[in-house]
């Protein structure tokens, strides 16, 4: 089980930095509030991530069939 957990953690660490930050923020803040407020935080994070340079790079990389070069912007 520990091996699988470490592999999962490594995979998460390879994720898009802005998306990972938004997810962590939504989870940690959302635990202490009603679902409606938590959803608002999730929408805000999603909007910011989707408008980022990394999101555009991710789409280009997908179209070009290459790994994305994410910069956290």
C-alpha positions in Angstrom: 0.0 0.0 0.0 2.9 2.4 0.8 4.4 1.8 -2.7 1.1 2.7 -4.3 0.7 5.8 -2.2 4.1 7.0 -3.1 3.5 6.4 -6.8 0.2 8.3 -6.5 1.9 11.2 -4.7 4.6 11.3 -7.5 1.9 11.4 -10.1 0.1 14.3 -8.3 3.4 16.1 -8.1 3.7 16.0 -11.9 0.4 17.8 -12.3 -0.1 21.3 -13.5 1.1 23.6 -10.7 -1.7 26.1 -10.9 -4.3 23.5 -11.0 -2.8 21.6 -8.0 -2.7 24.9 -6.0 -6.3 25.6 -6.8 -7.4 22.1 -5.8 -5.5 22.3 -2.5 -6.9 25.7 -1.8 -10.5 24.6 -2.5 -10.1 21.4 -0.4 -8.5 23.1 2.6 -10.8 26.1 2.7 -13.9 24.1 1.7 -13.7 21.7 4.6 -14.9 24.4 7.0 -17.8 25.9 5.1 -21.1 25.1 3.5 -21.1 23.3 0.2 -22.4 26.4 -1.7 -19.5 28.5 -0.5 -17.0 25.6 -1.3 -18.4 25.4 -4.8 -17.8 29.2 -5.3 -14.1 28.7 -4.3 -13.9 25.8 -6.8 -15.4 27.9 -9.6 -13.0 30.8 -8.8 -10.0 28.5 -9.0 -11.2 26.8 -12.1 -11.7 30.2 -13.8 -8.2 31.4 -12.9 -6.6 28.1 -14.1 -8.5 28.1 -17.4 -7.4 31.6 -18.1 -3.7 30.9 -17.5 -0.8 30.6 -19.8 -0.4 27.0 -18.6 -3.9 26.1 -19.8 -3.1 27.5 -23.3 0.2 25.6 -23.3 -1.6 22.4 -22.2 -4.1 22.7 -25.1 -1.3 23.4 -27.6 0.7 20.4 -26.3 -2.3 18.1 -26.6 -2.9 19.2 -30.2 0.8 18.8 -31.0 0.9 15.4 -29.2 3.8 16.4 -26.9 4.2 16.8 -23.1 3.2 20.3 -21.9 5.9 22.7 -20.7 4.1 24.2 -17.7 5.5 27.4 -16.1 3.0 28.0 -13.3 1.6 31.1 -15.0 
